[in-house]
């Protein structure tokens, strides 16, 4: 989500200069599908549920309930570590996900398409699923589908990527984060795939079917450190509220505020970089955020597992210079196209 805000903040447009125009059905479908992937409003769930234990699953029993029957895990081919498969830049962000994830081994087949849900991991705020698809026909290079839902989460932001591996096989990963600050011990997840949207140039085709997954997954033991420290530079203020640590990473929750009278574009967003007293720099992934307006937002960002020998972490808030008038940039400390605020230093509790 932050990427969208950053791109929009760089545009200088006059709203009065635009005229409404008709768009075709293909473009309407494309926009609706993308929007559903970005933010989903929670829908009531009334389905029979499968409970998934946080341990290796060796088999399943089948219960007749008038729904489709997930196949046994033994019918799922070995597919390797899909978490690291999607780490194109080799940042190491997903290196510890596989060992801490829950194997699901759930399969649904409908209309010539088999969807296999492989692993899931949940840190209390963000759930990440990996899956594979086998299809009797070509779904294009990057088909789109629906986002999953988490019960009790009313605003869910996330991302999804499906990649073509060969003529009939696809690999996918999907994330969903609670945008309003909820932190849950258990994620009650429903993924109603519903359909796949296939693009061929400007043409779109929707393939419908019945692929429904219902399961719960527990978050690991977590440590919460309340911080409430502020870094301020002119009209920009950043407050780190808390840090929540898991066995495979840590998440920083923070607020940003830009004064209405500021010359800085209020749609600018603050990012964080983190290093420790050993010199390690931690890879990160934003989880989205919420707020009363774009100038007053609450964000969270997840970082890779903390070095056990580190005693301090240094959190550096940065702001893209694209949101600052060129005449004002000289007033700030900058680097790599970013305005750099003062570090917030946190002692690591052992």
N, C-alpha and C positions, 0 to 999 in steps of 0.2 A: 504493500500500500504506500509506503513512504516513497518508493520509486516513482509512483504516479504523481504524488504531490511535488516531488522534486522536478519532474519534467514540466508540469504545468506552471510551476513558479518561474520557470525560465522564459515563458512566453509573455510578450507584451501585446495584449489584444484589446480592442475596443468592442465591447459587447454590442454596441449599437450598430456596428458595421456588418453584423451577420444577418442574413436573411434565412428564414426557415425554408427547407427544401424536402421534397419527398425522397424517401430511401426505399430501395427494393426489399423484398422479403428476405433475401440472402443476408444482407447487411443487418437487418433487424434481428434475425436468428443469431448471427455472430455476436452482436452486442449483448443480447440477453444471456447467451451462454457464458460469455466472459464475466458479466456482472454477477451471475450466480456463483461463479468460481471465486469471486473476490469477497463478497459478503453475503451470507445466507442468514435469513431470519429463521429461527428454530420452529419446526413444524411438529405437531403432536405425533407421537410414535405409539402405535398400537399393533405391535407385532410380537410373535413368539420370539424369545431371546435365547441366544446361546452364550453361556458364561465361559470365558477363557481364563484359565489359571496362568499365573506367571511362571510357567515351567514348561518343559518339553512335552508336547502332546503326542501320544503314541497311538491314539485311535479315537473314534467317535461313536456314540450310539445315535440312532436315528429315532426321532419322535414324530409320529404321524400327526400333523396339525393342519393339513390342507394347504401347505406351502411347498415350495420347491425343496429338494433334499440336497444339502451340501454333501459332496463326495468325500471319501476317506482321504486322509493326508497321504497315504501310500501311493495314490494316483497322481500326485503332483511331482513333476520332474524337479531335480535339483537345479536351482537357478542362481546360486551364489549370493553374494552380498549386494543387494540392490541399493542399500544406502550409499555405499561408496561408489557404486556405478554412476550415480547422478552427481558426484562431486567432480565436475569437469575440471575445475581449476586446481584440484588436488590440495585443497586448503587443510584437509584433515578434520573438517567439521564433523563428519559422520563416522569417524574411525571407531568410536566406542559405542555406536548405536546398536550394531548387530548383537554384540554380546549381552547387552542390557534389554534387548527387545523381547517381546513375547511372540513365539511362533504361533500362527493362527491355523494354517492348513485348511482353509475354507474355500470351496469351489461352487460356483453357480454356472449353469449352462442354459442358454436360451437363444433361440433364433440363430443357431449356428455359431454363436460366440461363447467361449468359455472364459470366465473371469476367475482368477485364482488369487485370493487374498493371502499373502505370505507372512508378513511380520507387521507388528504395531508397537509403538513406543509412546509413552505419555509422561510428561514431566509435571503435571498439575495444571498446565495452561495450554500447552501445544501437543497435539497428537499428530504422529506421522505414520502413514501406512505405506507399505510397498505391495505391489501386485503385478501379476503377469496376465496377458490376454492371448488366447489362441482363437483365431477367427477363420471361418471357412471362406472368407472373401476379404479383399483388400480394404483396410480402413483408412488408407492414406498415411502420410508420414507422422502426423500429430493429431489424432482424433481427440475430441473434447467430450467430457462427460460431467455429471453432476458432482458437487462437493458433498462430503459426508456431513452429518449433524451430530452434535454432542448435546445430550439432554440437559436442560437447565442453562444452556448458553444461548443467549438471545441475539447476540451479534457475533458472528464467526467470520474471521478473515483468514484467508489461506491461499494456497497455490497448488497447482496440479500440473504434472508433466507426464505425457505418454510418448514413448519413443518407439519407432518401428525398428525391430531387430532383423527380421527377414520378411518374406512375403506374407506370412501368416502369424507372426509372433511379435508381441509388443511388451515392453517393460514400463512400469509406471510407479510414480511416487506422489503422494498427496499429503499436504499438511493442513491443519486447521487450528487456529489460535483463538482463544476467548479474548475479545477486544475490550471488554468492560472490566477487566481486572479480576475476574473469577479465578480462584485457585482451588481445584478439586482434588480429592483423594482418589476418586474413581471416575473414569470417563465412560459414560453409557452411550455407545456409538451406534448409529444407524447409517448405513450407506446404501441408499436406494439409487443404484446406477441409472436405472430408467431408460437411458438411450445413449447412443454415441453419435456425435455430429461429425460427419466426414466432409472435408473440403477438397474440392477439385478446382483449383483456380478460384474463380468467383462464384462457383456453384457449390451449394451445401446440401447434404442429404442427411436426414436423421434416421438412424436405425434403432427401433424400439425393441425392448425385451424385458424380461423379468429377472433381474439380478439383484437380490436383496441380502444384505449382510447385517446382522445384529449381534453385538457382543459388548462385553465390558472389559476394561483393562485398568489395573491399579497403577497409580503413580508410585515411584520409589520413595523411600524415606528421604526427607528433605530438611535442610537447615536454612533457617531464615535469619538474616542479619539486618536489623533496622539501621538505616544510615542517616537519612534526613540531612544531607550536606548539600550546600549550594555553591555553584560556580556562576559568576555573573560577569558579563562584558557589555558595558553600555546598556542598551535596552533589551538585551537577551539574557534570560535567566534560566538556568538548568538546575533542577534539584533531583538528586538520586535518593529515592525513597527507601529502597531495600534491595537486597541481593538474596536470591534463593538458589542454593546449591543442591545438585543431584550427583549420583555417582559418575555421571558422564558429561557434566557441564554445569554452568551457572547462568542464571538469568538476572539481568539488572533492570529494575523498574524505575523509570524517571519521568519527570515532568519538564515541559518546556513552556516558556512564556515570553512573548515578544510584545512590547508595549505598542498600543494603537498609534501613538505619536511617532513611532520609530520610522527612520528612513529605510529600515530593512523590510523586505517583503515579508508580510505576515504569514505567507504560505510556505516560507522556508522551514525546513525541518532539521533538527539537531540529530546527529549521529554520534555514536560513542566508539572510541578505540580503547583497548585495554592492554596493558603490559604489566609484568610483575617486577619485583626487585631482583630477579635473576636474569632479566632481559628478554623473557619470553613475550611474544606478541600473540594474542589469542584470536583465532578466526571466529567470525560471528554471523548471525542471521537474524534479521529483524522479524518481529512477530506482529507488527501492526500496532494500532493504538486507537484511542478514542478521546473526545474532548468536546467542549462547548463550541469551539470554533478552531480553525487551523492555527491560530496564534497561541492557543492554550490547549496543549495536547498532553496526553499521558501515553508513553511508549514503553515497550519492553523489548530487550534484545538478548538473545541467548548466545553464549560463548562456549568454547570447547573446555574440556576438563582442566581444572586448575592444577598446576604443578604442585605435588605434595610438599615440596621443599620451599615454596614461596611463602613469604611472611607478610608481604604487602602487595596490593594491586593499585595501579595508577589509572584512573578513568579520565580520559581526555574527551570532552565534548567538542564537536566540530560542526561548523555551519558552512554550507556551500556558498562560495562567493558569488554565484549567479544571482542570489537574492539580495545583493548589496550594491548600491550605486557605485560606479567606478570611482567617483570622486571621494567616496568614504572608505574604500578598501585600505588606503594607506594608513588609516587610523587604527587598524587592527593587526594583530600578529597573524600571519598567514603561512600556509605551506601546502603544496600539492593541490592548489585550487580551493583550499578550505580556510575559513577563519577558525583559529584555535583559541579555545577558552582555557582558563586555568585548570590544572588537574584537581581531581577529587581523590584523595588518598585514603584507602581503607585497609585496616589491619586484618589479616587473615586469622580467623579463629581455628585452632587445631582441635 
